[in-house]
Amino acid sequence: MRKLLLAISLALSLVPLARPAGTRLKEVASLEGVRDNQLIGYGVVVGLNGTGDKRQTVFSAQTLTNMLKRMGVTVDPTTMQVKNVAGVMVTATLPPFAQPGTKIDITAAAIGDSTNLQGGLLVMTPMKGADGQVYAMAQGPVMTGGFVAGRGGNTQTVNHPTVGRIPEGAIVERSPPSVAPSSHLKLQLHEADFTTASRVVAALNKHFATNGLPVAKAESSALVSIDVPASYSTRPIEFVAEMENLTIEPDRKQRIVINERTGTIIIGKDVRITPVAIMHGSLSVEVRTTLDVSQPAPFSQGQTTTTPEVDVKAKEAKAQNVILQQGATVEELSRALQAIGSTPRDIIAILQNMRAAGAIEAEIEGI
């Protein structure tokens, strides 16, 4: 009996789980007015091990002086020489509908000549929005994820020790301005496309239309207007939740993404390649300079002279030939280019030339 149950459990584990086809609506669109808000603030990090701002950075000493003055301690900023304090700029992203008391992550970055924020403590810093209002207060230990080891001229730096994060380092004090769901909603597509907008409208009308009356219409390639059905008039949150889980097939432009700095090339599988012949060769030029030294005889009146000799060699390899027939795929193109020994830089040049010749039906985007 145990063997039978084990066999059944193994068989069930090998059966692939059925996944709904398409993409959820919440992945391609969002409600208008429901958005993140950027926060920024200026603060100081204390407790550094001599890696704080130096004497020429005056604003950190002034900030510390003002802070101590509010606590009843009067200090002249011109006489201070504190090396364990650094001025930092603090940033955070405030999510929509964040309530007072919610904790959010923050990032602190040195703005003076501090060399390391490791082990520092960010003291209470107000976080302001674009309207100048304070929406959160930040405070906590800074975690850099990097370090500096050694001293003098023999040091080793890992990552960026002048930038650190504080998980849940800020507490929301004021709710951000957000548009609450009502009887009329607008969907913003993350990527404007007429085909995707029409498919969103079709999916919404198919699922929510009552008595043949449509509830959605496309105002542009990036905006869909929705009238909440009467059955959901008192439940707009439930309507939005059900709407976000509808699945559609978004239509996207075919792209080839090229990063020439790293030699990375990303090509979509649906990129179409028309019949084309590719001939690619390489030309290498080597310039070598050698110095001939002429040494005069002993006790002579001559002088030692140096004569440069320049040798130039040019080598051109034979052109490699690749022919792609009708219906060729990206995989066949990749294999063909690898077969002729093309480097990533060669492949980038070949793709750009193929796009110029109209042999690739896709956009080429460089990053």
C-alpha positions in Angstrom: 0.0 0.0 0.0 2.8 2.4 0.9 4.5 1.6 -2.4 1.3 2.4 -4.3 0.9 5.7 -2.5 4.5 6.6 -3.2 4.1 5.8 -6.9 0.9 7.9 -7.1 2.6 10.9 -5.4 5.6 10.6 -7.7 3.3 10.5 -10.7 1.4 13.6 -9.5 4.6 15.5 -8.9 5.7 14.8 -12.5 2.5 16.2 -14.0 3.1 19.8 -15.0 0.8 22.3 -13.3 -1.6 24.0 -15.7 -0.9 27.7 -16.0 -3.4 30.2 -17.5 -2.4 31.5 -20.9 -1.6 35.1 -21.4 -0.5 37.9 -19.1 -2.5 39.3 -16.1 -3.9 42.8 -16.7 -2.1 44.1 -13.6 1.3 43.3 -15.3 0.6 45.6 -18.3 -1.5 48.4 -16.9 -2.2 50.3 -13.7 -4.9 52.7 -12.4 -4.4 56.3 -13.2 -3.4 58.2 -10.0 -2.2 55.1 -8.2 1.6 55.6 -8.3 4.7 55.7 -6.2 6.1 59.0 -4.8 9.8 59.8 -4.4 11.0 61.2 -1.1 14.3 62.9 -0.3 16.0 64.2 2.8 19.3 65.5 4.2 20.8 64.0 7.3 24.0 63.0 9.1 25.5 59.6 9.8 27.4 59.4 13.1 29.5 56.7 14.7 32.0 56.3 11.9 35.5 55.0 12.6 37.4 58.1 11.5 36.0 57.8 7.9 33.6 60.8 8.1 33.8 64.1 6.4 37.0 66.1 6.6 37.5 69.7 7.7 36.9 71.2 4.2 33.3 69.8 4.3 31.6 72.4 6.4 28.0 71.5 6.1 28.3 68.3 8.2 29.8 70.3 11.1 27.1 73.0 10.7 24.4 70.3 10.8 25.9 68.7 13.9 26.1 72.1 15.6 22.4 72.9 14.9 21.4 69.5 16.1 23.4 69.9 19.4 22.0 73.4 19.9 18.4 72.0 19.8 19.5 69.6 22.5 20.8 72.4 24.7 24.5 72.1 23.8 26.2 75.2 22.2 29.3 74.5 20.1 31.2 76.7 17.7 31.3 74.9 14.3 34.6 76.6 13.3 36.4 74.9 16.2 35.0 71.4 15.7 37.1 68.7 14.1 34.9 65.6 14.1 35.9 62.7 11.9 33.1 60.3 12.7 30.2 62.3 11.1 29.2 62.4 7.5 26.5 64.4 5.6 24.3 62.1 3.5 21.4 62.4 1.1 18.6 60.0 1.9 16.1 58.8 -0.7 13.1 56.5 -0.5 10.1 55.4 -2.6 6.7 55.9 -0.9 4.1 53.4 -2.2 0.5 54.4 -3.0 -2.0 54.3 -0.1 0.8 54.0 2.5 -0.7 54.6 5.9 1.0 56.3 8.9 3.1 53.8 10.7 4.1 51.9 7.6 7.8 51.2 7.4 9.7 51.7 4.1 13.3 51.1 3.0 15.7 54.0 2.5 19.1 54.6 0.9 21.7 56.9 2.3 24.6 58.3 0.1 27.5 60.4 1.2 27.6 63.9 -0.3 30.9 65.1 1.2 34.4 63.6 1.3 33.6 60.7 3.6 35.3 57.5 2.5 33.2 54.9 4.3 29.7 54.8 5.9 30.2 51.3 7.3 29.0 51.0 10.9 27.4 54.4 10.9 24.0 55.4 12.4 21.7 57.7 10.6 20.0 60.1 13.0 16.4 61.3 12.7 16.0 62.7 9.1 12.7 64.2 7.7 11.8 62.8 4.2 10.0 65.3 2.0 8.0 64.9 -1.2 7.9 67.1 -4.3 5.4 69.4 -2.6 7.8 70.1 0.3 5.7 68.2 2.8 7.2 65.7 5.3 5.9 62.2 4.6 8.3 60.0 6.6 11.0 60.1 9.3 14.2 58.1 8.7 16.6 56.7 11.3 18.7 53.6 11.8 22.0 51.8 11.2 23.5 52.0 7.7 24.4 48.7 5.9 26.8 49.4 3.1 27.3 45.9 1.6 31.0 47.0 0.9 34.1 47.7 2.9 37.6 49.3 2.7 40.5 47.3 4.1 44.1 48.4 4.7 45.6 51.8 5.3 47.9 54.3 3.6 48.6 53.5 0.0 47.8 49.8 0.3 44.0 49.5 0.5 41.3 47.3 -1.0 37.8 48.6 -1.7 34.8 46.3 -2.3 31.6 47.6 -3.9 30.6 51.2 -2.9 31.1 51.8 0.9 29.8 55.4 0.5 26.3 54.2 -0.2 24.2 52.2 2.1 20.6 51.0 2.8 18.5 50.8 5.9 15.7 48.2 5.5 12.5 49.6 7.0 14.5 52.6 8.1 11.7 55.2 7.7 8.3 55.4 9.2 5.5 57.0 7.2 4.0 60.0 9.0 1.5 61.2 6.3 -0.5 59.3 3.7 0.5 60.3 0.1 -2.0 61.8 -2.3 -3.7 58.9 -4.2 -6.8 58.5 -6.2 -9.3 56.1 -4.6 -11.3 53.8 -6.9 -14.6 55.3 -7.8 -17.4 54.6 -10.3 -15.2 55.8 -13.2 -11.7 54.4 -13.6 -8.9 54.9 -16.1 -6.2 52.3 -16.9 -2.7 53.4 -18.0 -0.8 50.9 -20.1 2.8 50.6 -19.1 3.8 50.5 -22.8 1.6 52.4 -25.2 0.2 50.1 -28.0 -3.0 50.3 -29.9 -3.3 46.5 -30.3 -2.8 45.9 -26.6 -5.3 48.6 -25.7 -8.0 47.1 -28.0 -7.4 43.7 -26.4 -7.7 45.1 -22.9 -11.0 46.7 -23.9 -12.2 43.4 -25.4 -11.3 41.4 -22.3 -13.1 43.9 -20.0 -16.2 44.1 -22.0 -16.4 40.3 -22.4 -16.1 39.7 -18.7 -18.1 42.7 -17.2 -20.5 43.8 -19.9 -24.2 43.5 -18.8 -27.1 43.4 -21.2 -24.7 43.9 -24.1 -23.6 47.3 -22.8 -19.8 47.8 -22.9 -18.0 49.1 -19.8 -14.7 50.0 -21.3 -13.4 52.0 -24.3 -9.9 53.0 -25.4 -9.3 56.7 -25.4 -5.7 56.3 -26.8 -3.0 53.8 -27.2 -2.1 54.2 -23.6 -5.4 55.0 -21.8 -8.5 52.9 -21.3 -11.6 54.4 -19.7 -13.9 52.1 -17.6 -17.3 52.6 -16.1 -17.8 50.4 -13.0 -20.9 48.1 -13.5 -23.9 48.7 -11.2 -23.3 45.4 -9.5 -20.0 46.7 -8.3 -21.1 50.2 -7.5 -20.6 49.6 -3.7 -17.6 47.3 -4.2 -15.0 49.2 -6.3 -12.1 47.4 -4.6 -13.5 44.0 -5.5 -14.0 45.2 -9.1 -10.4 46.3 -9.4 -9.1 43.1 -7.9 -11.2 41.0 -10.3 -10.2 43.2 -13.2 -6.5 43.0 -12.5 -6.6 39.2 -12.7 -8.0 39.1 -16.2 -5.5 37.7 -18.7 -4.7 39.1 -22.1 -2.1 38.7 -24.8 -0.1 41.9 -25.0 1.3 42.9 -28.4 4.9 44.1 -28.2 7.3 45.3 -30.8 10.1 43.0 -31.7 13.4 44.3 -30.4 17.1 43.4 -30.4 18.8 44.8 -27.3 22.6 45.4 -27.6 25.0 46.3 -24.8 28.2 47.0 -26.6 30.1 47.6 -23.3 29.6 44.0 -22.1 29.0 42.4 -25.4 25.5 41.2 -24.5 23.0 40.6 -27.2 19.3 39.8 -26.5 17.1 38.7 -29.5 13.5 37.8 -29.2 12.4 34.4 -30.5 9.8 35.9 -32.8 12.2 38.2 -34.7 11.8 37.4 -38.4 14.8 37.1 -40.7 14.3 37.5 -44.5 16.6 35.6 -47.0 20.0 37.2 -46.8 23.6 36.4 -47.5 26.2 37.6 -45.0 29.9 38.0 -45.9 32.1 39.0 -43.0 35.9 39.3 -42.8 38.4 40.8 -40.5 41.3 43.2 -41.1 44.1 43.5 -38.5 46.8 46.1 -38.6 49.9 45.7 -36.4 52.3 48.6 -35.9 55.6 47.7 -34.1 58.3 50.1 -33.2 61.8 49.0 -32.3 64.7 51.2 -31.1 68.2 50.7 -32.6 70.9 52.2 -30.4 74.2 53.3 -32.0 77.1 53.3 -29.5 80.3 55.2 -30.5 83.7 53.7 -30.0 85.5 54.3 -26.7 87.3 57.6 -26.3 85.8 58.9 -29.6 84.0 62.2 -30.1 80.7 60.5 -31.2 77.5 60.5 -29.2 75.1 57.7 -28.5 72.0 57.9 -30.8 68.7 56.1 -30.9 67.0 55.4 -34.2 63.4 54.1 -34.2 62.4 51.5 -36.8 58.7 51.2 -37.5 57.3 48.0 -38.9 53.7 47.9 -40.2 52.0 44.6 -41.0 48.5 44.3 -42.3 46.6 41.0 -42.4 43.2 40.5 -43.9 41.3 37.3 -43.3 39.1 35.7 -46.0 35.5 36.7 -45.8 33.2 34.1 -44.2 30.0 33.4 -46.0 26.6 32.7 -44.4 23.4 32.2 -46.3 20.0 32.3 -44.5 17.0 30.9 -46.3 13.3 31.9 -46.1 11.9 31.2 -42.6 15.3 31.3 -40.9 15.1 31.6 -37.1 17.2 33.5 -34.6 18.7 30.2 -33.4 19.9 29.4 -36.9 21.4 32.9 -37.2 23.2 32.5 -33.9 24.6 29.1 -34.8 25.7 30.4 -38.2 27.5 33.4 -36.8 29.2 31.2 -34.1 30.3 28.7 -36.8 32.3 31.3 -38.6 34.0 32.4 -35.4 32.3 35.8 -35.0 33.0 37.7 -31.8 30.2 39.6 -29.9 31.5 42.8 -31.5 31.3 41.2 -34.9 27.8 40.0 -34.3 26.7 43.5 -33.2 28.1 45.0 -36.5 26.4 42.2 -38.5 23.0 42.8 -36.8 23.2 46.5 -37.4 24.1 46.0 -41.1 21.2 43.4 -41.5 18.8 46.0 -40.0 20.0 48.6 -42.4 19.6 46.2 -45.3 16.0 45.3 -44.2 16.8 41.7 -43.4 15.7 41.9 -39.8 12.1 43.0 -38.9 12.9 44.3 -35.5 14.1 47.4 -33.7 17.7 47.6 -32.5 18.0 49.3 -29.1 21.4 50.0 -27.5 21.9 50.4 -23.8 
